[in-house]
């Protein structure tokens, strides 16, 4: 336990993994947080899945985070008379508001907000970008396009509008109902899909009111344009590379990933790298070399969490996928270059006492070669500050709040335990030393660094750093 894995693994649950035995095996393989995708989940299934995760959590005695991923607005074309049409390069194709069945020349687009937003020269991407259209004329009820890249287009395929800012909320009526159901189950994180602007995050925060962490999914070019404002408002964010790679040139996504991970580090916000990380393992027991490299890059860059989607939800090898991700992450974190790469991305602390103490704690722990860092936190903010420093030493988080501990299970390098607030400083030291020894982070005679806020139980008052010996103060 002296050098456990720092990056966290987020596994999506689905038909291949949604039973007690599989959830337990996924945790034992290395999963820290579970994702419930509301695009494929009813409220009854949501409740059953949350109860299942909590049962496994109680059996194993370790906190598990739960992320509910809202579906978001889905923009789709209408229906075709023959079920599909074959679009050819260079032809004219019209999208309009007429509900009549479509053919090779036109189809209904039942989304009036698109007609108000697009302009001549803008692109429309259909069926996950397989078909590309360029707008040549646009009115309030008709969009005339030229087919740039054609192909078969069938009923209700998705539409992306990468060049236009839609007057469309990121949260639909379905999302609002799903969010209410998720909050009733006391989930830990809610992910908001298709964020375009900071106001989308604020709309969700008004509903959540602190009952869960709000994660913004960055998957649209419009979000990239206002990225810093969005990151400041959310509690965490996800680099959703699938849709981002549809709406933006694929070659730009790796650079954006690097930029976003560094921005997360600067603002102290957890960041998740998602989509196609081990895609081939949906049907193969081993990944491709390129996938291993992709996972490694996310870990080297300092992402808080790496995510499995269909690999763990619907694939043939969900356990093997988590085990592979765990092995790759551990290999990176033990690489001789890892610490120097992580340290090169260091940002100056914010001018607050808590940030200064977090930075000082990292330096003291590494200079004195301490066994671990232990931080007491009520709200979780002290844990986030400690993780932002990316110390070479393990970080134990002690909190009286189970909800805080579960939420922090997503954050890089934090190993969390529920414990009542200490009675005084000596009690604080004794508890920290006992847990460090029991959990295997430190041995008798070694030292740990302890940070806390005095008086105890007051959120946001981190103001103390103490060094203590295991086996005696």
C-alpha positions in Angstrom: 0.0 0.0 0.0 2.9 2.4 0.2 2.6 3.4 -3.5 -1.0 2.7 -4.6 -2.3 3.9 -7.9 -3.0 7.6 -8.0 -5.1 8.1 -11.1 -8.7 6.8 -10.6 -10.7 4.5 -12.8 -14.3 5.3 -13.7 -16.2 2.3 -15.1 -19.6 2.5 -16.8 -22.1 -0.1 -15.7 -24.4 -1.8 -18.2 -25.8 -5.2 -19.3 -22.4 -6.8 -19.1 -21.6 -5.7 -15.6 -24.7 -4.6 -13.7 -25.0 -7.3 -11.0 -23.6 -7.5 -7.5 -20.9 -10.0 -8.3 -19.6 -8.0 -11.3 -19.6 -4.7 -9.5 -17.6 -6.3 -6.7 -15.1 -7.8 -9.2 -14.8 -4.5 -11.0 -13.9 -2.8 -7.7 -11.4 -5.5 -6.9 -9.9 -5.0 -10.4 -9.4 -1.3 -9.7 -12.6 0.7 -10.3 -13.1 3.6 -8.0 -16.2 5.3 -9.4 -19.2 3.9 -11.4 -21.0 5.7 -14.2 -24.7 5.3 -14.8 -25.6 6.5 -18.4 -29.1 7.9 -18.4 -29.3 7.5 -22.2 -29.8 3.8 -21.4 -31.3 3.8 -17.9 -34.8 4.1 -16.5 -35.4 5.5 -13.0 -36.1 2.0 -11.7 -32.8 0.8 -13.1 -31.1 3.8 -11.7 -32.4 3.0 -8.2 -31.4 -0.7 -8.5 -27.9 0.2 -9.7 -27.3 2.7 -6.9 -28.5 0.2 -4.3 -26.2 -2.4 -5.8 -23.1 -0.2 -5.7 -23.9 0.8 -2.1 -24.2 -2.9 -1.1 -20.8 -3.6 -2.6 -19.4 -0.5 -0.9 -20.6 -1.7 2.5 -19.3 -5.3 1.9 -15.8 -4.1 0.9 -15.6 -1.3 3.4 -14.3 1.3 0.9 -16.0 4.4 -0.5 -17.3 4.2 -4.1 -18.3 7.2 -6.1 -21.4 7.2 -8.4 -21.6 9.4 -11.5 -25.0 9.9 -13.2 -24.5 11.0 -16.8 -27.5 13.0 -18.2 -28.4 12.4 -21.8 -28.7 16.0 -22.9 -30.5 17.3 -26.0 -30.4 14.8 -28.9 -30.8 16.4 -32.3 -32.0 14.0 -34.9 -33.4 14.0 -38.5 -36.9 12.7 -39.2 -38.0 9.6 -40.9 -37.5 8.4 -44.5 -40.1 6.8 -46.7 -37.8 3.9 -47.4 -36.1 3.9 -44.0 -33.0 5.5 -45.5 -31.5 7.4 -48.4 -28.1 7.3 -50.1 -26.6 10.7 -50.3 -23.9 11.3 -52.9 -21.0 13.8 -52.9 -21.9 17.1 -54.5 -25.7 16.7 -54.5 -28.2 19.2 -53.0 -29.9 18.0 -49.9 -32.6 19.9 -47.9 -33.5 19.8 -44.3 -36.9 21.3 -43.5 -39.8 21.4 -41.0 -42.2 19.4 -43.2 -43.2 16.2 -41.3 -43.6 14.3 -44.6 -41.4 11.3 -44.9 -38.0 12.0 -46.4 -36.3 10.8 -49.6 -32.9 11.3 -51.3 -33.6 15.1 -51.8 -34.9 16.1 -48.3 -35.8 15.1 -44.8 -37.5 16.7 -41.8 -35.4 18.4 -39.1 -37.8 18.8 -36.1 -35.6 21.2 -34.2 -36.6 24.9 -34.9 -33.7 26.2 -32.8 -31.3 25.0 -35.6 -33.0 27.0 -38.3 -32.6 30.2 -36.2 -28.9 29.5 -35.5 -27.3 28.4 -38.7 -25.9 30.5 -41.5 -24.6 30.0 -45.1 -21.2 28.3 -44.9 -21.9 26.5 -41.7 -21.5 22.7 -41.5 -24.0 20.0 -40.5 -22.6 16.6 -39.5 -24.9 13.6 -39.6 -24.6 10.1 -38.1 -21.6 10.8 -35.9 -19.8 12.8 -38.6 -20.0 10.1 -41.3 -22.0 12.5 -43.5 -20.9 16.1 -43.9 -23.1 18.9 -45.3 -22.3 22.5 -46.2 -25.1 25.1 -45.9 -25.7 27.1 -49.1 -29.0 28.7 -48.1 -31.0 29.0 -44.8 -34.4 30.4 -44.0 -36.7 30.0 -41.0 -38.1 26.7 -42.3 -35.6 25.3 -44.8 -31.9 24.6 -44.8 -30.4 23.9 -48.3 -27.0 22.1 -48.2 -24.4 20.6 -50.5 -23.2 17.1 -49.6 -19.5 17.2 -48.9 -19.2 13.6 -47.8 -22.1 11.4 -48.6 -23.3 7.9 -47.5 -26.4 6.1 -46.3 -28.6 8.2 -44.0 -31.3 6.4 -42.1 -34.2 7.3 -39.8 -33.5 9.5 -36.7 -29.7 9.7 -37.1 -28.0 12.4 -35.0 -27.2 15.9 -36.2 -24.2 17.9 -35.0 -24.0 21.7 -35.6 -20.3 22.5 -34.9 -20.2 26.0 -36.3 -23.4 27.4 -34.6 -24.3 28.4 -31.0 -27.8 26.9 -30.4 -30.3 28.6 -28.3 -30.9 25.3 -26.6 -30.5 24.4 -22.9 -28.1 21.6 -22.1 -30.8 20.1 -19.8 -34.0 18.8 -21.3 -37.2 17.9 -19.5 -36.0 14.2 -19.4 -32.7 15.4 -17.9 -34.5 17.4 -15.2 -36.6 14.3 -14.2 -33.5 12.1 -14.3 -31.6 14.6 -12.2 -34.3 14.8 -9.6 -34.4 11.0 -9.4 -30.6 10.8 -9.1 -30.5 13.4 -6.3 -33.1 11.4 -4.4 -30.7 8.5 -4.5 -27.9 10.7 -3.1 -25.5 10.1 -6.0 -22.1 11.8 -5.8 -21.6 13.4 -9.3 -23.9 14.5 -12.1 -22.4 14.9 -15.6 -24.0 17.5 -17.9 -23.9 16.7 -21.6 -23.4 19.1 -24.5 -22.4 22.1 -22.5 -22.1 25.2 -24.7 -21.8 28.1 -22.3 -21.2 28.8 -18.6 -25.0 29.4 -18.1 -25.6 25.7 -18.8 -23.6 24.8 -15.7 -25.3 27.4 -13.6 -28.7 26.0 -14.6 -27.8 22.7 -13.2 -26.1 24.1 -10.1 -29.4 25.9 -9.2 -31.2 22.5 -9.2 -28.4 20.5 -7.5 -27.7 23.1 -4.7 -24.6 21.3 -3.4 -26.2 17.9 -3.1 -23.8 16.5 -5.7 -20.7 17.6 -7.7 -21.5 19.1 -11.1 -19.3 17.7 -13.9 -19.4 19.5 -17.3 -18.8 17.3 -20.3 -16.6 19.2 -22.8 -17.7 17.9 -26.2 -18.7 20.9 -28.3 -16.5 23.6 -30.0 -18.7 26.3 -28.4 -17.5 25.0 -24.9 -13.9 25.2 -26.0 -14.4 28.9 -26.9 -15.5 29.6 -23.3 -13.6 26.8 -21.6 -12.1 28.8 -18.8 -15.4 30.3 -17.7 -17.0 26.8 -17.7 -14.2 25.3 -15.7 -14.4 27.9 -13.1 -18.1 27.2 -12.5 -18.2 23.4 -12.5 -16.9 21.1 -9.8 -15.1 18.8 -12.3 -15.2 18.3 -16.1 -14.9 15.5 -18.6 -13.0 15.5 -21.8 -15.6 13.7 -23.9 -13.4 13.0 -26.9 -16.0 11.1 -28.9 -18.3 13.9 -29.7 -15.5 16.4 -29.5 -13.8 14.5 -32.3 -16.9 14.6 -34.4 -17.5 18.3 -34.2 -13.8 19.3 -34.4 -10.9 18.1 -36.6 -9.6 14.9 -35.0 -6.0 16.1 -35.1 -6.9 19.0 -32.7 -8.3 16.7 -29.9 -4.9 15.5 -28.5 -3.7 19.1 -28.1 -7.0 20.1 -26.5 -6.8 17.2 -24.1 -3.4 18.4 -22.9 -4.6 22.0 -22.6 -7.7 21.0 -20.6 -5.8 18.7 -18.2 -3.4 21.6 -17.5 -6.2 24.0 -17.0 -7.8 21.5 -14.5 -4.6 21.5 -12.6 -4.4 25.3 -12.6 -7.9 25.7 -11.1 -7.7 22.6 -8.9 -10.7 20.9 -10.6 -10.8 17.1 -11.2 -10.7 16.1 -14.9 -11.8 12.8 -16.5 -10.4 11.6 -19.8 -13.1 9.6 -21.6 -14.1 7.7 -24.8 -12.5 4.9 -26.7 -9.6 4.4 -24.3 -9.7 0.6 -24.6 -12.3 0.4 -27.4 -11.0 -2.8 -28.9 -11.5 -4.6 -25.6 -15.2 -4.5 -26.2 -14.6 -7.7 -28.1 -11.0 -8.5 -27.4 -9.3 -9.7 -24.2 -6.2 -7.6 -25.0 -6.0 -3.9 -26.1 -4.1 -2.5 -29.1 -0.7 -1.0 -28.5 -2.1 2.4 -29.5 -4.8 2.2 -26.8 -2.2 1.4 -24.2 -0.3 4.4 -25.3 -3.5 6.6 -25.2 -4.2 5.5 -21.6 -0.5 6.1 -20.7 -0.6 9.7 -22.1 -3.6 10.6 -20.0 -1.8 9.3 -16.9 1.5 11.0 -17.7 -0.4 14.3 -18.2 -1.9 14.1 -14.7 -5.6 13.4 -15.4 -7.6 12.7 -12.2 -9.5 9.8 -13.7 -9.6 7.7 -16.9 -13.0 6.2 -18.0 -14.3 3.0 -19.6 -17.6 3.3 -21.5 -18.8 0.3 -23.6 -15.7 -1.7 -22.5 -17.2 -2.2 -19.1 -20.9 -1.6 -19.8 -21.6 -3.9 -22.8 -18.3 -5.5 -23.7 -17.2 -9.1 -23.6 -14.3 -8.5 -21.2 -15.3 -5.8 -18.6 -13.1 -7.2 -15.8 -10.1 -7.5 -18.1 -10.6 -3.9 -19.3 -10.4 -2.6 -15.8 -7.4 -4.8 -14.9 -5.6 -3.6 -18.1 -6.3 0.0 -17.3 -5.0 -0.5 -13.7 -1.8 -2.2 -14.9 -1.1 0.5 -17.5 -1.6 3.3 -14.9 0.6 1.6 -12.3 3.3 1.1 -14.9 3.2 4.8 -15.8 3.2 6.0 -12.2 6.3 3.8 -11.5 8.1 5.1 -14.6 11.3 6.9 -13.9 10.1 10.0 -15.9 6.7 10.2 -14.3 7.5 12.5 -11.4 9.5 14.9 -13.5 6.7 15.2 -16.1 4.1 15.8 -13.4 6.3 18.3 -11.6 6.9 20.2 -14.9 3.1 21.0 -14.9 3.2 22.5 -11.5 1.3 25.8 -11.0 1.8 28.4 -8.3 -0.6 28.1 -5.4 -3.4 30.6 -5.0 -2.8 33.4 -2.5 -4.7 31.7 0.4 -3.6 30.1 3.6 -5.1 26.8 2.6 -3.3 26.7 -0.8 0.0 27.8 0.7 -0.2 25.1 3.3 -1.0 22.5 0.6 2.1 23.6 -1.4 4.3 23.7 1.7 3.1 20.2 2.7 4.1 18.7 -0.6 7.5 20.3 -0.4 8.1 19.2 3.3 6.9 15.7 2.6 9.3 15.3 -0.3 12.2 17.1 1.3 12.0 15.0 4.5 11.0 11.9 2.6 7.9 11.4 4.7 5.8 8.3 4.3 2.5 10.0 3.5 0.4 13.1 3.8 -2.8 13.1 5.9 -5.3 15.9 5.6 -8.5 16.4 7.5 -11.4 18.0 5.5 -15.2 18.5 5.9 -16.2 19.9 2.6 -13.4 18.2 0.6 -11.7 21.4 -0.5 -8.5 20.6 1.5 -8.3 17.3 -0.3 -8.6 19.0 -3.7 -5.8 21.4 -2.8 -3.6 18.6 -1.7 -4.3 16.7 -5.0 -3.6 19.7 -7.1 0.0 19.7 -5.9 0.4 16.1 -7.2 2.9 15.1 -4.4 5.1 12.1 -4.8 3.7 10.8 -1.5 0.3 9.2 -0.9 -2.5 11.5 0.4 -4.8 10.2 3.1 -8.1 12.1 3.5 -10.0 11.9 6.8 -13.5 13.4 6.9 -16.6 13.1 9.1 -18.8 13.3 6.0 -19.4 10.1 4.0 -20.7 12.2 1.1 -17.4 14.1 0.9 -15.4 10.9 1.0 -17.5 9.4 -1.8 -17.2 12.5 -4.0 -13.4 12.6 -3.5 -13.0 9.0 -4.8 -12.8 10.6 -8.2 -9.8 12.8 -7.4 -6.2 11.9 -8.2 -4.1 10.5 -5.4 -6.7 10.7 -2.5 -7.3 7.7 -0.3 -10.3 8.5 1.8 -11.6 7.4 5.2 -14.7 8.4 7.2 -13.8 9.6 10.7 -15.4 12.0 13.2 -13.7 15.3 13.8 -10.9 15.0 16.4 -11.3 16.4 19.9 -8.0 18.2 19.9 -4.7 18.3 18.2 -3.2 15.3 20.0 -6.3 13.3 19.1 -5.9 14.4 15.5 -2.3 13.2 15.4 -3.1 9.9 17.1 -5.9 9.1 14.6 -3.8 10.1 11.6 -0.9 7.9 12.7 -3.1 5.0 13.5 -4.8 5.0 10.1 -1.5 5.5 8.2 -0.1 2.4 10.0 -3.3 0.3 9.7 -3.7 1.1 6.0 0.0 0.3 5.2 1.0 3.8 4.2 3.6 4.1 6.9 5.6 1.8 9.4 6.6 2.4 12.9 9.3 5.0 13.2 8.4 6.7 9.9 6.9 10.2 9.7 3.8 11.7 8.1 2.7 15.2 7.5 -0.7 16.2 8.8 -2.8 19.2 7.7 -6.0 20.4 9.3 -8.1 23.5 10.2 -8.4 24.7 13.7 -10.9 25.0 15.2 -12.0 21.5 14.0 -15.3 21.1 12.1 -15.2 24.5 10.5 -15.0 24.2 6.6 -12.4 26.2 4.8 -10.1 26.9 7.7 -7.0 24.8 6.8 -4.3 26.6 8.8 -2.0 24.0 10.3 0.8 21.7 9.3 2.2 19.1 11.7 4.8 16.4 11.3 4.3 13.2 13.4 6.1 9.9 14.0 4.3 6.6 13.7 4.4 4.9 17.0 4.8 8.1 19.0 4.4 11.8 18.7 
